[in-house]
Amino acid sequence: MDITQDLKWRYATKKFDNNKKVSKDDIDKILEAFNLTASSYGLQPIKLVVLQDELKQEELVKFSMMQQQVKDASHVLVFCIDSEVNEDKISDYFNLVKQTRNTPDDILNPFKKFLIEDFKLKTQEEIEAWAKNQAYLAMGNLLTVCAMLKIDSCPMEGFNPDKFDEILGLHKLNLKSVLVMPIGYRSEDDFMASLKKVRKPIEDMIIFK
């Protein structure tokens, strides 16, 4: 395994082969990787919708700046954020910590109290911006995991979140879509696949102190 070569192999796929499907085994690996992604405070204020409905995928193309990857991909991953992070959700997290690690309340409670009070002071916009950052972390992780599995992907911000939320019924789940990532296998005639990756020289990107 050479992760550098995997990352060089990866590109934002513009045309998928709609006859090729990602196996359940590989989907399970991607979902596990999503769940293992680092998140601020460990709160995981994100969810992943795995879309594999060809009719819905086709319907969503017009709300994705006509990007055909949404229709032709094997699956479309929709990264969502929780609409709110309140005291109940924070308490649920600390209950999970206690259950998993058997950590005493006197150790957990000070940090729990701090987070509850801190989030009460944040505006809705601040909470959503914070949660969206966690979605970007997850997408970055899955881009790498997909490359390692030789599964093609295309990270997308160009879509209409309100329409995605409506069509996928996300409002009922108190979720908001923020990022989209079609996955599958590149078409043989995707011209982007043969192009050299364009990156600045590494010495222009790294600073040692």
C-alpha positions in Angstrom: 0.0 0.0 0.0 1.4 3.4 -1.0 -1.0 6.2 0.1 0.9 8.8 -1.9 0.3 6.9 -5.1 -3.4 6.5 -4.1 -3.7 10.3 -3.6 -2.0 10.9 -7.0 -4.5 8.5 -8.6 -7.5 10.3 -7.1 -9.1 13.2 -9.0 -12.5 14.9 -9.0 -14.2 12.5 -11.3 -16.3 14.2 -14.0 -17.9 11.2 -15.6 -18.8 7.9 -13.9 -19.5 4.5 -15.5 -23.2 4.1 -14.4 -22.9 0.3 -15.0 -20.4 -0.2 -12.2 -21.5 -0.3 -8.6 -19.5 -0.1 -5.4 -19.8 -3.3 -3.4 -21.6 -3.5 0.0 -18.3 -4.5 1.6 -16.6 -1.3 0.3 -19.6 0.8 1.3 -19.4 -0.6 4.8 -15.7 0.4 5.0 -16.6 3.9 3.9 -19.3 4.2 6.4 -17.1 3.0 9.2 -14.4 5.5 8.1 -17.1 8.2 8.3 -18.0 7.2 11.8 -14.3 7.2 12.9 -13.6 10.7 11.5 -12.2 13.1 14.1 -14.7 15.8 15.3 -14.5 18.8 17.6 -15.1 17.8 21.2 -16.0 14.3 19.9 -19.6 15.5 19.5 -20.1 14.3 15.9 -22.7 16.9 14.9 -23.0 15.3 11.4 -24.9 12.5 9.6 -24.3 10.8 6.2 -27.1 10.1 3.8 -26.2 7.3 1.4 -28.3 7.8 -1.7 -28.6 4.8 -4.1 -31.9 5.6 -5.7 -31.4 6.2 -9.5 -34.7 8.1 -9.8 -33.9 10.5 -6.9 -30.3 10.8 -8.2 -31.6 11.9 -11.6 -34.1 14.3 -10.0 -31.3 16.0 -8.0 -29.2 16.7 -11.1 -31.1 19.9 -11.8 -30.4 21.0 -8.2 -26.7 20.2 -8.6 -25.8 22.7 -11.3 -26.6 20.0 -13.9 -23.6 17.9 -12.8 -24.2 14.5 -14.2 -22.0 12.8 -11.7 -25.0 12.9 -9.3 -27.0 10.7 -11.7 -24.3 8.4 -12.9 -22.5 7.6 -9.7 -22.9 4.3 -7.9 -23.9 6.1 -4.7 -24.2 9.8 -3.7 -23.0 10.6 -0.2 -24.7 13.6 1.3 -23.0 15.2 4.3 -25.5 16.7 6.7 -25.3 18.7 9.9 -27.6 18.7 12.9 -29.9 21.7 12.9 -29.1 22.3 16.6 -26.6 21.3 19.3 -28.4 21.5 22.6 -28.0 20.4 26.2 -29.7 17.0 25.5 -27.4 16.2 22.6 -24.3 17.1 24.7 -25.6 15.1 27.6 -26.2 12.1 25.3 -22.5 12.3 24.2 -21.3 12.3 27.8 -23.6 9.4 28.6 -22.0 7.5 25.8 -18.5 8.3 27.1 -19.5 7.0 30.5 -21.0 3.9 29.1 -18.0 3.2 26.8 -15.2 4.0 29.2 -16.8 3.8 32.6 -15.6 7.3 33.3 -16.8 8.7 36.7 -19.2 11.6 36.6 -16.9 13.8 38.7 -14.4 13.6 35.9 -16.9 14.2 33.1 -19.2 16.8 34.6 -16.8 19.8 34.5 -16.2 19.5 30.8 -19.9 18.6 30.2 -21.0 21.8 32.0 -18.5 23.9 30.1 -19.8 22.6 26.7 -23.4 23.1 27.6 -22.8 26.7 28.7 -20.5 27.4 25.8 -23.0 26.3 23.2 -25.8 28.3 24.9 -23.8 31.4 24.1 -23.4 30.6 20.4 -25.7 31.8 17.7 -27.4 29.4 15.3 -25.1 30.6 12.6 -22.0 30.0 14.7 -23.2 26.5 15.6 -23.9 25.6 12.0 -20.6 27.0 10.8 -18.8 24.9 13.5 -20.8 21.8 12.5 -20.1 22.4 8.8 -16.4 22.3 9.6 -16.8 18.8 11.0 -18.5 17.8 7.7 -15.5 19.0 5.8 -13.2 16.9 8.0 -15.4 13.8 7.2 -15.4 14.5 3.5 -11.6 14.9 3.5 -11.3 11.6 5.3 -13.6 9.8 2.9 -11.8 11.2 -0.2 -8.6 9.5 1.1 -10.4 6.3 2.1 -12.0 6.0 -1.3 -8.7 6.6 -3.1 -7.2 3.8 -1.0 -10.0 1.5 -2.1 -9.6 2.6 -5.7 -13.1 4.1 -5.7 -13.6 7.3 -7.6 -15.2 10.3 -6.0 -16.1 14.0 -6.7 -16.4 16.5 -3.8 -19.1 19.0 -4.5 -20.3 22.2 -3.0 -22.3 23.3 -6.1 -25.8 22.2 -5.2 -29.0 23.6 -3.8 -29.2 22.5 -0.1 -32.8 23.5 0.4 -33.9 21.3 -2.6 -31.8 18.4 -1.4 -33.3 18.7 2.1 -36.8 18.8 0.6 -36.4 15.8 -1.7 -34.5 13.7 0.8 -36.8 14.6 3.7 -34.0 15.9 5.8 -36.1 18.6 7.5 -38.0 15.9 9.3 -34.8 14.6 10.7 -33.6 18.0 11.8 -30.7 17.9 9.3 -29.3 20.2 6.7 -27.2 19.1 3.8 -23.9 20.9 3.4 -21.7 18.8 1.0 -22.2 16.2 -1.7 -19.9 13.4 -2.8 -20.8 11.1 -5.7 -18.7 7.9 -5.7 -18.3 5.0 -8.1 -15.9 4.2 -10.9 -14.6 6.5 -13.6 -15.8 6.2 -17.2 -13.2 5.2 -19.7 -14.0 8.3 -21.7 -13.7 10.8 -18.8 -11.1 13.1 -20.3 -10.1 14.3 -16.8 -8.7 10.9 -15.8 -5.6 11.2 -18.1 -4.7 14.8 -17.2 -1.7 15.4 -14.9 -2.6 16.6 -11.4 -1.9 20.3 -11.0 -0.3 21.2 -7.6 2.1 23.9 -6.5 5.6 22.7 -5.8 5.7 21.2 -2.3 8.4 23.6 -1.2 5.9 26.5 -1.8 3.3 24.8 0.4 5.3 23.7 3.5 7.0 25.9 6.1 9.4 24.5 8.5 10.2 26.4 11.7 
